[in-house]
Amino acid sequence: RSKRALQNTPVGTVVDVATGAGVFGTLLAAATAAGLVETLSDPDATLTVFAPTDEAFEGVDVTALLLDTDALKAILLNHVFDSVVMSKAFFFVDGQEVTMLGGGKLTVKIADGTVMVNNAK
C-alpha cells in the first residue's frame, strides 16, 4: 500500500496501521529494537510517520542497523513529525522545511498534486 493510502486510513495507532499494512516489517523491527513501540502505540499521540516500506531497506545491512540502537533511534525519530498530517488536508507548503522529532530537517515538495519529502514520495 502506498503512503497516501495509509494517510487516509483513520484507524489505530502508528503500530496498528503499520502492522495491518503488511509492508513495514523492517520498520516495526527497528522500532522494537530502538524502544519506540510504546511511543508509536500511544492512542493519544498525534504523530505522522514518513514510513519507509520494506522495499526501502533493500541493500541495507539491517542486522547491523538493528544493533546500533542509538543511531537507529535517531534515524527513526527523523521520520516522525509531531502532528497528524492527512493527505487531503496537507498543511505544508512547497519548499517548507520541517523539523522532525529527531531534530533533523526535511524539505516538503509539492508538484502536480504529489507530495514529496526530501525527494521521496
C-alpha positions in Angstrom: 0.0 0.0 0.0 1.2 3.5 -0.7 1.8 6.1 2.0 -1.2 8.0 0.5 -3.5 5.1 1.2 -2.1 4.8 4.8 -2.6 8.5 5.4 -6.2 8.2 4.6 -6.7 5.2 7.0 -8.1 6.8 10.2 -7.8 3.8 12.4 -5.5 2.7 15.2 -2.0 3.8 16.3 1.1 4.1 14.1 2.0 0.5 15.1 -1.6 -0.7 14.3 -1.6 0.8 10.8 2.0 -0.3 10.0 1.2 -3.9 11.1 -2.0 -4.0 9.2 -0.4 -2.7 6.0 2.0 -5.7 5.8 4.8 -3.8 4.2 6.5 -2.2 7.2 8.0 -5.3 8.9 11.6 -3.9 8.9 10.3 -0.6 10.3 8.5 -2.3 13.1 11.6 -4.4 13.9 13.6 -1.2 14.0 11.1 0.5 16.2 11.1 -2.5 18.6 15.0 -2.5 18.7 15.1 1.2 19.3 12.5 1.0 22.1 9.9 3.2 20.3 7.0 0.7 20.0 5.3 2.1 23.2 5.6 5.7 21.9 4.2 4.7 18.5 1.4 2.7 20.1 0.1 5.6 22.2 -3.5 6.1 21.1 -3.4 9.7 22.2 -0.2 10.6 20.2 -0.6 13.0 17.3 2.2 11.7 15.1 2.8 11.4 11.4 5.5 8.9 10.3 7.0 9.2 6.9 7.4 5.5 6.9 9.8 3.6 4.6 8.5 0.3 3.3 10.4 -2.9 3.5 11.5 -2.3 -0.1 13.3 0.9 1.0 15.6 -1.3 3.1 16.8 -3.4 0.2 20.6 -3.3 0.1 20.8 -2.0 3.8 22.6 -4.1 6.4 19.5 -4.3 8.6 21.2 -6.6 11.1 23.9 -4.0 11.8 21.4 -1.2 11.9 19.3 -3.0 14.5 22.4 -3.5 16.7 23.2 0.3 16.9 20.2 1.3 18.9 21.3 4.9 19.4 21.8 5.6 15.7 18.6 3.6 14.9 16.5 5.7 17.3 17.9 8.9 15.8 17.1 7.7 12.3 13.6 6.6 13.2 12.8 9.9 15.0 13.9 11.8 11.9 10.9 10.1 10.1 8.4 11.3 12.7 6.6 14.6 12.7 4.8 15.7 15.9 1.4 16.3 14.4 -1.2 14.5 12.3 -0.9 15.2 8.6 -3.6 13.9 6.3 -3.0 13.9 2.6 -6.3 15.6 1.8 -5.7 18.4 4.3 -2.0 18.7 3.9 -0.9 21.9 5.6 2.6 22.1 4.4 3.6 24.3 1.5 6.0 23.7 -1.3 9.6 24.2 -0.2 8.8 24.3 3.5 11.4 23.0 5.9 10.0 20.8 8.7 11.8 19.8 11.9 11.3 16.2 12.9 11.2 14.7 16.4 14.9 13.6 16.0 15.9 17.2 15.2 16.5 16.5 11.5 15.1 18.9 8.9 13.1 17.7 5.9 12.0 19.7 2.9 8.5 19.3 1.6 8.0 19.5 -2.2 4.6 19.6 -3.8 4.2 19.3 -7.5 1.3 18.2 -9.7 -0.7 17.0 -6.7 2.2 14.9 -5.4 3.7 15.5 -2.0 7.4 14.5 -1.6 9.7 14.8 1.4 13.3 15.1 0.5 12.5 13.8 -3.0 10.7 10.7 -1.6 7.0 10.1 -2.3 
